[in-house]
Structure formats: C-alpha cells, structure tokens
Amino acid sequence: MFLQNKQTETLIKILDVETLFNPMHQEVSGRSQAGEEEQPPTDYPKEQLRFPSGESLPRCWWDVDYKASLSS
C-alpha cells in the first residue's frame, strides 16, 4: 500500500499494513519512494500521512478513542 507524506508529497510504501490499521500505534514503518534506489525503512507518524488522492487517513486508524468521540 502506498500513502503520501503531507510535507514532502513523496509516496511512502507502507511495510506493515497491520500497524497502519491499529490505532494503538502512532507510527508506521515505510520506505520513501523518492529516487530510483530503494530507501531504508523509516518510521512515519500517521499524522503526516494521507492517501495519494489527498484524503486523510480514517480516524479509526490513528485515534484510540474514536468511538468515544462519536457518542458525544
């Protein structure tokens, strides 16, 4: 799966999709796709990532208390 870094607008290849979906993890491991050579894995804060279309990540992927905020 590829996401985009909001600051640099480079694509990030997500290495562990399970971590991406888990709101208990605030960072996800990925490889920047800027350049021809494969970059070393780096941890990216989920708040810096979005879909390449420009959409934000679903709240349930990064907010542990997303269900509590829906009921208030």
PDB file of N, CA, C and O in Angstrom:
ATOM      1  N   MET A   1       0.859  -1.165   0.000  1.00  0.00           N
ATOM      2  CA  MET A   1       0.000   0.000   0.000  1.00  0.00           C
ATOM      3  C   MET A   1       0.905   1.228   0.000  1.00  0.00           C
ATOM      4  O   MET A   1       1.945   1.252   0.659  1.00  0.00           O
ATOM      5  N   PHE A   2       0.491   2.244  -0.751  1.00  0.00           N
ATOM      6  CA  PHE A   2       1.229   3.493  -0.803  1.00  0.00           C
ATOM      7  C   PHE A   2       0.410   4.616  -0.194  1.00  0.00           C
ATOM      8  O   PHE A   2      -0.787   4.739  -0.452  1.00  0.00           O
ATOM      9  N   LEU A   3       1.071   5.435   0.619  1.00  0.00           N
ATOM     10  CA  LEU A   3       0.484   6.656   1.150  1.00  0.00           C
ATOM     11  C   LEU A   3       1.401   7.808   0.768  1.00  0.00           C
ATOM     12  O   LEU A   3       2.497   7.585   0.254  1.00  0.00           O
ATOM     13  N   GLN A   4       0.967   9.020   1.013  1.00  0.00           N
ATOM     14  CA  GLN A   4       1.746  10.198   0.660  1.00  0.00           C
ATOM     15  C   GLN A   4       2.110  10.984   1.912  1.00  0.00           C
ATOM     16  O   GLN A   4       1.279  11.173   2.801  1.00  0.00           O
ATOM     17  N   ASN A   5       3.355  11.439   1.975  1.00  0.00           N
ATOM     18  CA  ASN A   5       3.801  12.296   3.054  1.00  0.00           C
ATOM     19  C   ASN A   5       3.228  13.691   2.802  1.00  0.00           C
ATOM     20  O   ASN A   5       3.452  14.266   1.737  1.00  0.00           O
ATOM     21  N   LYS A   6       2.490  14.241   3.771  1.00  0.00           N
ATOM     22  CA  LYS A   6       1.853  15.548   3.609  1.00  0.00           C
ATOM     23  C   LYS A   6       2.867  16.667   3.393  1.00  0.00           C
ATOM     24  O   LYS A   6       2.599  17.614   2.653  1.00  0.00           O
ATOM     25  N   GLN A   7       4.022  16.564   4.031  1.00  0.00           N
ATOM     26  CA  GLN A   7       5.006  17.646   3.984  1.00  0.00           C
ATOM     27  C   GLN A   7       5.821  17.636   2.687  1.00  0.00           C
ATOM     28  O   GLN A   7       6.021  18.677   2.061  1.00  0.00           O
ATOM     29  N   THR A   8       6.288  16.450   2.295  1.00  0.00           N
ATOM     30  CA  THR A   8       7.159  16.363   1.120  1.00  0.00           C
ATOM     31  C   THR A   8       6.419  15.938  -0.143  1.00  0.00           C
ATOM     32  O   THR A   8       6.950  16.073  -1.245  1.00  0.00           O
ATOM     33  N   GLU A   9       5.196  15.424   0.007  1.00  0.00           N
ATOM     34  CA  GLU A   9       4.365  14.918  -1.074  1.00  0.00           C
ATOM     35  C   GLU A   9       4.985  13.717  -1.797  1.00  0.00           C
ATOM     36  O   GLU A   9       4.572  13.382  -2.907  1.00  0.00           O
ATOM     37  N   THR A  10       5.976  13.068  -1.171  1.00  0.00           N
ATOM     38  CA  THR A  10       6.539  11.850  -1.740  1.00  0.00           C
ATOM     39  C   THR A  10       5.688  10.660  -1.337  1.00  0.00           C
ATOM     40  O   THR A  10       5.028  10.676  -0.298  1.00  0.00           O
ATOM     41  N   LEU A  11       5.710   9.630  -2.164  1.00  0.00           N
ATOM     42  CA  LEU A  11       4.982   8.409  -1.845  1.00  0.00           C
ATOM     43  C   LEU A  11       5.773   7.583  -0.846  1.00  0.00           C
ATOM     44  O   LEU A  11       7.002   7.537  -0.893  1.00  0.00           O
ATOM     45  N   ILE A  12       5.054   6.934   0.056  1.00  0.00           N
ATOM     46  CA  ILE A  12       5.649   6.076   1.068  1.00  0.00           C
ATOM     47  C   ILE A  12       5.053   4.682   0.899  1.00  0.00           C
ATOM     48  O   ILE A  12       3.835   4.510   0.947  1.00  0.00           O
ATOM     49  N   LYS A  13       5.908   3.699   0.704  1.00  0.00           N
ATOM     50  CA  LYS A  13       5.451   2.316   0.624  1.00  0.00           C
ATOM     51  C   LYS A  13       5.336   1.793   2.055  1.00  0.00           C
ATOM     52  O   LYS A  13       6.342   1.679   2.756  1.00  0.00           O
ATOM     53  N   ILE A  14       4.123   1.478   2.489  1.00  0.00           N
ATOM     54  CA  ILE A  14       3.871   1.003   3.847  1.00  0.00           C
ATOM     55  C   ILE A  14       4.297  -0.455   3.953  1.00  0.00           C
ATOM     56  O   ILE A  14       3.861  -1.294   3.164  1.00  0.00           O
ATOM     57  N   LEU A  15       5.152  -0.758   4.931  1.00  0.00           N
ATOM     58  CA  LEU A  15       5.697  -2.105   5.075  1.00  0.00           C
ATOM     59  C   LEU A  15       4.856  -2.996   5.975  1.00  0.00           C
ATOM     60  O   LEU A  15       4.884  -4.218   5.827  1.00  0.00           O
ATOM     61  N   ASP A  16       4.115  -2.416   6.897  1.00  0.00           N
ATOM     62  CA  ASP A  16       3.310  -3.207   7.827  1.00  0.00           C
ATOM     63  C   ASP A  16       1.900  -2.623   7.898  1.00  0.00           C
ATOM     64  O   ASP A  16       1.634  -1.715   8.686  1.00  0.00           O
ATOM     65  N   VAL A  17       1.013  -3.147   7.076  1.00  0.00           N
ATOM     66  CA  VAL A  17      -0.345  -2.626   6.983  1.00  0.00           C
ATOM     67  C   VAL A  17      -1.112  -2.855   8.285  1.00  0.00           C
ATOM     68  O   VAL A  17      -1.966  -2.046   8.647  1.00  0.00           O
ATOM     69  N   GLU A  18      -0.820  -3.931   8.979  1.00  0.00           N
ATOM     70  CA  GLU A  18      -1.495  -4.207  10.257  1.00  0.00           C
ATOM     71  C   GLU A  18      -1.246  -3.066  11.253  1.00  0.00           C
ATOM     72  O   GLU A  18      -2.163  -2.650  11.962  1.00  0.00           O
ATOM     73  N   THR A  19      -0.029  -2.569  11.306  1.00  0.00           N
ATOM     74  CA  THR A  19       0.299  -1.445  12.193  1.00  0.00           C
ATOM     75  C   THR A  19      -0.430  -0.188  11.751  1.00  0.00           C
ATOM     76  O   THR A  19      -0.870   0.605  12.584  1.00  0.00           O
ATOM     77  N   LEU A  20      -0.558  -0.005  10.443  1.00  0.00           N
ATOM     78  CA  LEU A  20      -1.271   1.161   9.925  1.00  0.00           C
ATOM     79  C   LEU A  20      -2.721   1.175  10.400  1.00  0.00           C
ATOM     80  O   LEU A  20      -3.239   2.230  10.767  1.00  0.00           O
ATOM     81  N   PHE A  21      -3.374   0.029  10.397  1.00  0.00           N
ATOM     82  CA  PHE A  21      -4.772  -0.064  10.790  1.00  0.00           C
ATOM     83  C   PHE A  21      -4.984  -0.012  12.298  1.00  0.00           C
ATOM     84  O   PHE A  21      -6.102   0.232  12.752  1.00  0.00           O
ATOM     85  N   ASN A  22      -3.934  -0.234  13.079  1.00  0.00           N
ATOM     86  CA  ASN A  22      -4.039  -0.322  14.529  1.00  0.00           C
ATOM     87  C   ASN A  22      -3.884   1.064  15.166  1.00  0.00           C
ATOM     88  O   ASN A  22      -2.805   1.649  15.078  1.00  0.00           O
ATOM     89  N   PRO A  23      -4.924   1.606  15.800  1.00  0.00           N
ATOM     90  CA  PRO A  23      -4.826   2.938  16.398  1.00  0.00           C
ATOM     91  C   PRO A  23      -3.910   3.004  17.619  1.00  0.00           C
ATOM     92  O   PRO A  23      -3.594   4.096  18.091  1.00  0.00           O
ATOM     93  N   MET A  24      -3.483   1.863  18.132  1.00  0.00           N
ATOM     94  CA  MET A  24      -2.560   1.855  19.274  1.00  0.00           C
ATOM     95  C   MET A  24      -1.144   2.263  18.856  1.00  0.00           C
ATOM     96  O   MET A  24      -0.322   2.601  19.707  1.00  0.00           O
ATOM     97  N   HIS A  25      -0.858   2.233  17.569  1.00  0.00           N
ATOM     98  CA  HIS A  25       0.451   2.614  17.037  1.00  0.00           C
ATOM     99  C   HIS A  25       0.325   3.979  16.364  1.00  0.00           C
ATOM    100  O   HIS A  25      -0.506   4.166  15.475  1.00  0.00           O
ATOM    101  N   GLN A  26       1.143   4.918  16.789  1.00  0.00           N
ATOM    102  CA  GLN A  26       1.099   6.266  16.223  1.00  0.00           C
ATOM    103  C   GLN A  26       2.050   6.438  15.044  1.00  0.00           C
ATOM    104  O   GLN A  26       2.002   7.450  14.345  1.00  0.00           O
ATOM    105  N   GLU A  27       2.911   5.449  14.825  1.00  0.00           N
ATOM    106  CA  GLU A  27       3.846   5.483  13.702  1.00  0.00           C
ATOM    107  C   GLU A  27       3.739   4.191  12.920  1.00  0.00           C
ATOM    108  O   GLU A  27       3.305   3.162  13.438  1.00  0.00           O
ATOM    109  N   VAL A  28       4.144   4.267  11.652  1.00  0.00           N
ATOM    110  CA  VAL A  28       4.124   3.096  10.782  1.00  0.00           C
ATOM    111  C   VAL A  28       5.424   3.073   9.981  1.00  0.00           C
ATOM    112  O   VAL A  28       5.927   4.121   9.577  1.00  0.00           O
ATOM    113  N   SER A  29       5.959   1.888   9.756  1.00  0.00           N
ATOM    114  CA  SER A  29       7.201   1.730   9.024  1.00  0.00           C
ATOM    115  C   SER A  29       6.943   1.760   7.519  1.00  0.00           C
ATOM    116  O   SER A  29       6.005   1.138   7.020  1.00  0.00           O
ATOM    117  N   GLY A  30       7.790   2.490   6.813  1.00  0.00           N
ATOM    118  CA  GLY A  30       7.636   2.586   5.365  1.00  0.00           C
ATOM    119  C   GLY A  30       8.929   2.975   4.691  1.00  0.00           C
ATOM    120  O   GLY A  30       9.912   3.320   5.347  1.00  0.00           O
ATOM    121  N   ARG A  31       8.916   2.914   3.353  1.00  0.00           N
ATOM    122  CA  ARG A  31      10.073   3.300   2.548  1.00  0.00           C
ATOM    123  C   ARG A  31       9.667   4.431   1.612  1.00  0.00           C
ATOM    124  O   ARG A  31       8.691   4.320   0.871  1.00  0.00           O
ATOM    125  N   SER A  32      10.421   5.508   1.654  1.00  0.00           N
ATOM    126  CA  SER A  32      10.179   6.632   0.761  1.00  0.00           C
ATOM    127  C   SER A  32      10.457   6.200  -0.674  1.00  0.00           C
ATOM    128  O   SER A  32      11.421   5.480  -0.933  1.00  0.00           O
ATOM    129  N   GLN A  33       9.626   6.634  -1.594  1.00  0.00           N
ATOM    130  CA  GLN A  33       9.773   6.275  -2.997  1.00  0.00           C
ATOM    131  C   GLN A  33      10.357   7.434  -3.804  1.00  0.00           C
ATOM    132  O   GLN A  33      10.126   7.523  -5.010  1.00  0.00           O
ATOM    133  N   ALA A  34      11.103   8.313  -3.158  1.00  0.00           N
ATOM    134  CA  ALA A  34      11.741   9.440  -3.835  1.00  0.00           C
ATOM    135  C   ALA A  34      13.121   9.011  -4.314  1.00  0.00           C
ATOM    136  O   ALA A  34      14.052   8.906  -3.516  1.00  0.00           O
ATOM    137  N   GLY A  35      13.253   8.766  -5.589  1.00  0.00           N
ATOM    138  CA  GLY A  35      14.532   8.342  -6.142  1.00  0.00           C
ATOM    139  C   GLY A  35      14.433   6.949  -6.733  1.00  0.00           C
ATOM    140  O   GLY A  35      13.423   6.265  -6.572  1.00  0.00           O
ATOM    141  N   GLU A  36      15.479   6.537  -7.412  1.00  0.00           N
ATOM    142  CA  GLU A  36      15.467   5.242  -8.085  1.00  0.00           C
ATOM    143  C   GLU A  36      15.869   4.094  -7.163  1.00  0.00           C
ATOM    144  O   GLU A  36      15.393   2.971  -7.328  1.00  0.00           O
ATOM    145  N   GLU A  37      16.743   4.370  -6.194  1.00  0.00           N
ATOM    146  CA  GLU A  37      17.186   3.326  -5.280  1.00  0.00           C
ATOM    147  C   GLU A  37      16.209   3.184  -4.127  1.00  0.00           C
ATOM    148  O   GLU A  37      15.635   4.163  -3.653  1.00  0.00           O
ATOM    149  N   GLU A  38      16.030   1.935  -3.683  1.00  0.00           N
ATOM    150  CA  GLU A  38      15.134   1.704  -2.554  1.00  0.00           C
ATOM    151  C   GLU A  38      15.733   2.314  -1.294  1.00  0.00           C
ATOM    152  O   GLU A  38      16.900   2.095  -0.973  1.00  0.00           O
ATOM    153  N   GLN A  39      14.920   3.075  -0.596  1.00  0.00           N
ATOM    154  CA  GLN A  39      15.357   3.772   0.610  1.00  0.00           C
ATOM    155  C   GLN A  39      15.229   2.847   1.820  1.00  0.00           C
ATOM    156  O   GLN A  39      14.421   1.918   1.807  1.00  0.00           O
ATOM    157  N   PRO A  40      16.019   3.094   2.863  1.00  0.00           N
ATOM    158  CA  PRO A  40      15.907   2.268   4.078  1.00  0.00           C
ATOM    159  C   PRO A  40      14.572   2.530   4.776  1.00  0.00           C
ATOM    160  O   PRO A  40      13.998   3.611   4.642  1.00  0.00           O
ATOM    161  N   PRO A  41      14.084   1.542   5.520  1.00  0.00           N
ATOM    162  CA  PRO A  41      12.819   1.738   6.249  1.00  0.00           C
ATOM    163  C   PRO A  41      12.941   2.870   7.269  1.00  0.00           C
ATOM    164  O   PRO A  41      13.971   3.037   7.922  1.00  0.00           O
ATOM    165  N   THR A  42      11.876   3.627   7.383  1.00  0.00           N
ATOM    166  CA  THR A  42      11.788   4.737   8.324  1.00  0.00           C
ATOM    167  C   THR A  42      10.422   4.692   8.976  1.00  0.00           C
ATOM    168  O   THR A  42       9.448   4.278   8.348  1.00  0.00           O
ATOM    169  N   ASP A  43      10.337   5.113  10.229  1.00  0.00           N
ATOM    170  CA  ASP A  43       9.046   5.211  10.901  1.00  0.00           C
ATOM    171  C   ASP A  43       8.455   6.588  10.628  1.00  0.00           C
ATOM    172  O   ASP A  43       9.121   7.608  10.800  1.00  0.00           O
ATOM    173  N   TYR A  44       7.193   6.601  10.198  1.00  0.00           N
ATOM    174  CA  TYR A  44       6.490   7.838   9.875  1.00  0.00           C
ATOM    175  C   TYR A  44       5.310   8.009  10.817  1.00  0.00           C
ATOM    176  O   TYR A  44       4.532   7.075  11.010  1.00  0.00           O
ATOM    177  N   PRO A  45       5.168   9.191  11.406  1.00  0.00           N
ATOM    178  CA  PRO A  45       3.962   9.445  12.216  1.00  0.00           C
ATOM    179  C   PRO A  45       2.735   9.409  11.308  1.00  0.00           C
ATOM    180  O   PRO A  45       2.747   9.972  10.213  1.00  0.00           O
ATOM    181  N   LYS A  46       1.695   8.755  11.763  1.00  0.00           N
ATOM    182  CA  LYS A  46       0.481   8.647  10.951  1.00  0.00           C
ATOM    183  C   LYS A  46      -0.110  10.015  10.629  1.00  0.00           C
ATOM    184  O   LYS A  46      -0.734  10.189   9.583  1.00  0.00           O
ATOM    185  N   GLU A  47       0.081  10.987  11.521  1.00  0.00           N
ATOM    186  CA  GLU A  47      -0.471  12.320  11.294  1.00  0.00           C
ATOM    187  C   GLU A  47       0.160  13.013  10.083  1.00  0.00           C
ATOM    188  O   GLU A  47      -0.401  13.977   9.564  1.00  0.00           O
ATOM    189  N   GLN A  48       1.327  12.527   9.627  1.00  0.00           N
ATOM    190  CA  GLN A  48       1.986  13.115   8.457  1.00  0.00           C
ATOM    191  C   GLN A  48       1.588  12.437   7.152  1.00  0.00           C
ATOM    192  O   GLN A  48       2.054  12.835   6.084  1.00  0.00           O
ATOM    193  N   LEU A  49       0.733  11.418   7.223  1.00  0.00           N
ATOM    194  CA  LEU A  49       0.398  10.643   6.035  1.00  0.00           C
ATOM    195  C   LEU A  49      -1.037  10.873   5.578  1.00  0.00           C
ATOM    196  O   LEU A  49      -1.919  11.182   6.380  1.00  0.00           O
ATOM    197  N   ARG A  50      -1.253  10.718   4.286  1.00  0.00           N
ATOM    198  CA  ARG A  50      -2.577  10.771   3.681  1.00  0.00           C
ATOM    199  C   ARG A  50      -2.569   9.859   2.456  1.00  0.00           C
ATOM    200  O   ARG A  50      -1.519   9.377   2.033  1.00  0.00           O
ATOM    201  N   PHE A  51      -3.742   9.632   1.901  1.00  0.00           N
ATOM    202  CA  PHE A  51      -3.829   8.857   0.681  1.00  0.00           C
ATOM    203  C   PHE A  51      -3.310   9.702  -0.484  1.00  0.00           C
ATOM    204  O   PHE A  51      -3.394  10.929  -0.424  1.00  0.00           O
ATOM    205  N   PRO A  52      -2.776   9.084  -1.538  1.00  0.00           N
ATOM    206  CA  PRO A  52      -2.287   9.863  -2.687  1.00  0.00           C
ATOM    207  C   PRO A  52      -3.361  10.756  -3.312  1.00  0.00           C
ATOM    208  O   PRO A  52      -3.032  11.744  -3.968  1.00  0.00           O
ATOM    209  N   SER A  53      -4.622  10.427  -3.122  1.00  0.00           N
ATOM    210  CA  SER A  53      -5.722  11.250  -3.645  1.00  0.00           C
ATOM    211  C   SER A  53      -5.912  12.538  -2.844  1.00  0.00           C
ATOM    212  O   SER A  53      -6.653  13.428  -3.261  1.00  0.00           O
ATOM    213  N   GLY A  54      -5.235  12.635  -1.686  1.00  0.00           N
ATOM    214  CA  GLY A  54      -5.356  13.812  -0.830  1.00  0.00           C
ATOM    215  C   GLY A  54      -6.263  13.598   0.366  1.00  0.00           C
ATOM    216  O   GLY A  54      -6.338  14.457   1.245  1.00  0.00           O
ATOM    217  N   GLU A  55      -6.955  12.464   0.414  1.00  0.00           N
ATOM    218  CA  GLU A  55      -7.842  12.175   1.541  1.00  0.00           C
ATOM    219  C   GLU A  55      -7.047  11.839   2.795  1.00  0.00           C
ATOM    220  O   GLU A  55      -5.974  11.241   2.719  1.00  0.00           O
ATOM    221  N   SER A  56      -7.569  12.221   3.928  1.00  0.00           N
ATOM    222  CA  SER A  56      -6.946  11.903   5.216  1.00  0.00           C
ATOM    223  C   SER A  56      -7.144  10.427   5.547  1.00  0.00           C
ATOM    224  O   SER A  56      -8.026   9.766   4.999  1.00  0.00           O
ATOM    225  N   LEU A  57      -6.317   9.928   6.444  1.00  0.00           N
ATOM    226  CA  LEU A  57      -6.489   8.558   6.926  1.00  0.00           C
ATOM    227  C   LEU A  57      -7.756   8.487   7.776  1.00  0.00           C
ATOM    228  O   LEU A  57      -8.100   9.460   8.448  1.00  0.00           O
ATOM    229  N   PRO A  58      -8.446   7.361   7.757  1.00  0.00           N
ATOM    230  CA  PRO A  58      -9.625   7.222   8.617  1.00  0.00           C
ATOM    231  C   PRO A  58      -9.257   7.412  10.088  1.00  0.00           C
ATOM    232  O   PRO A  58      -8.209   6.957  10.546  1.00  0.00           O
ATOM    233  N   ARG A  59     -10.121   8.078  10.800  1.00  0.00           N
ATOM    234  CA  ARG A  59      -9.854   8.385  12.211  1.00  0.00           C
ATOM    235  C   ARG A  59      -9.611   7.124  13.040  1.00  0.00           C
ATOM    236  O   ARG A  59      -8.810   7.141  13.974  1.00  0.00           O
ATOM    237  N   CYS A  60     -10.293   6.040  12.705  1.00  0.00           N
ATOM    238  CA  CYS A  60     -10.151   4.797  13.476  1.00  0.00           C
ATOM    239  C   CYS A  60      -8.778   4.157  13.302  1.00  0.00           C
ATOM    240  O   CYS A  60      -8.461   3.204  14.013  1.00  0.00           O
ATOM    241  N   TRP A  61      -7.954   4.647  12.381  1.00  0.00           N
ATOM    242  CA  TRP A  61      -6.589   4.142  12.197  1.00  0.00           C
ATOM    243  C   TRP A  61      -5.596   4.825  13.132  1.00  0.00           C
ATOM    244  O   TRP A  61      -4.529   4.270  13.393  1.00  0.00           O
ATOM    245  N   TRP A  62      -5.916   6.017  13.645  1.00  0.00           N
ATOM    246  CA  TRP A  62      -4.944   6.748  14.460  1.00  0.00           C
ATOM    247  C   TRP A  62      -5.474   7.228  15.809  1.00  0.00           C
ATOM    248  O   TRP A  62      -4.674   7.593  16.671  1.00  0.00           O
ATOM    249  N   ASP A  63      -6.778   7.242  16.025  1.00  0.00           N
ATOM    250  CA  ASP A  63      -7.355   7.756  17.270  1.00  0.00           C
ATOM    251  C   ASP A  63      -7.918   6.591  18.098  1.00  0.00           C
ATOM    252  O   ASP A  63      -8.926   5.988  17.731  1.00  0.00           O
ATOM    253  N   VAL A  64      -7.255   6.287  19.211  1.00  0.00           N
ATOM    254  CA  VAL A  64      -7.663   5.187  20.072  1.00  0.00           C
ATOM    255  C   VAL A  64      -9.078   5.384  20.606  1.00  0.00           C
ATOM    256  O   VAL A  64      -9.814   4.411  20.772  1.00  0.00           O
ATOM    257  N   ASP A  65      -9.464   6.612  20.873  1.00  0.00           N
ATOM    258  CA  ASP A  65     -10.769   6.934  21.461  1.00  0.00           C
ATOM    259  C   ASP A  65     -11.792   7.394  20.425  1.00  0.00           C
ATOM    260  O   ASP A  65     -12.700   8.154  20.762  1.00  0.00           O
ATOM    261  N   TYR A  66     -11.670   6.958  19.191  1.00  0.00           N
ATOM    262  CA  TYR A  66     -12.579   7.433  18.166  1.00  0.00           C
ATOM    263  C   TYR A  66     -14.042   7.057  18.441  1.00  0.00           C
ATOM    264  O   TYR A  66     -14.946   7.812  18.083  1.00  0.00           O
ATOM    265  N   LYS A  67     -14.283   5.913  19.064  1.00  0.00           N
ATOM    266  CA  LYS A  67     -15.661   5.525  19.367  1.00  0.00           C
ATOM    267  C   LYS A  67     -16.269   6.418  20.427  1.00  0.00           C
ATOM    268  O   LYS A  67     -17.447   6.763  20.342  1.00  0.00           O
ATOM    269  N   ALA A  68     -15.482   6.801  21.432  1.00  0.00           N
ATOM    270  CA  ALA A  68     -15.988   7.683  22.492  1.00  0.00           C
ATOM    271  C   ALA A  68     -16.353   9.041  21.950  1.00  0.00           C
ATOM    272  O   ALA A  68     -17.330   9.639  22.400  1.00  0.00           O
ATOM    273  N   SER A  69     -15.583   9.553  20.982  1.00  0.00           N
ATOM    274  CA  SER A  69     -15.865  10.869  20.439  1.00  0.00           C
ATOM    275  C   SER A  69     -17.088  10.851  19.516  1.00  0.00           C
ATOM    276  O   SER A  69     -17.682  11.900  19.271  1.00  0.00           O
ATOM    277  N   LEU A  70     -17.469   9.692  19.007  1.00  0.00           N
ATOM    278  CA  LEU A  70     -18.656   9.590  18.159  1.00  0.00           C
ATOM    279  C   LEU A  70     -19.937   9.700  18.968  1.00  0.00           C
ATOM    280  O   LEU A  70     -20.949  10.192  18.468  1.00  0.00           O
ATOM    281  N   SER A  71     -19.900   9.242  20.222  1.00  0.00           N
ATOM    282  CA  SER A  71     -21.107   9.255  21.044  1.00  0.00           C
ATOM    283  C   SER A  71     -21.352  10.590  21.746  1.00  0.00           C
ATOM    284  O   SER A  71     -22.432  10.803  22.298  1.00  0.00           O
ATOM    285  N   SER A  72     -20.383  11.479  21.735  1.00  0.00           N
ATOM    286  CA  SER A  72     -20.582  12.765  22.422  1.00  0.00           C
ATOM    287  C   SER A  72     -21.080  13.845  21.492  1.00  0.00           C
ATOM    288  O   SER A  72     -21.294  14.979  21.922  1.00  0.00           O
TER     289      SER A  72
END
